[in-house]
């Protein structure tokens, strides 16, 4: 009889914990207990952005024409701003080019640390370079929030530079992108 009472007490306590305590943790930092809406708001907070939503991150970003050595654009989900510096500028074929990417918090413009990202370069909708493929990884990570990526263009023409952000402060986010158009002479 005492085993039955013990089992009934266990079931009641367990049910109480599921119904009462778990919902209390829903809005906490316990990622495994968060709903997708909570994760989206947590990701926006992690990026110090007040208006990042899942709907914004599905928009196709407009490319920004690179007309100087330092160009800035927000990602299409507005979780981070990207400051893209290119040296030497203007870019010419068969010359080593350095892309310096600085990830910035939109609200303060201070450097956003711990960003999961990738950089891809395309010409006429055909990818010619992807930074992550050089490491054999699906994405890259910067602890400092500033990275330098070298590339040598072997042909002149119009190129597209796509910078994708997949995580901020070790929290995965729906992939956001910034697109830049670049002319190589």
Secondary structure, DSSP 8 states (H G I E B T S, - for coil): -HHHHHHHHHHHHHHHIIIIIHHHHTTSS-GGG--HHHHHHHHHHHTT-SS--TTGGGS----EE--SSEEEEE-TT-S-EEEEEEESSS--TTSEEEEEEEEE-TTT--B--SEEEEEEEEETTEEEEETGGGTTSSSEEESSSEEEEEEE-SS-EEEEEEEEEEEETTEEEEEEEEEEEEEE-
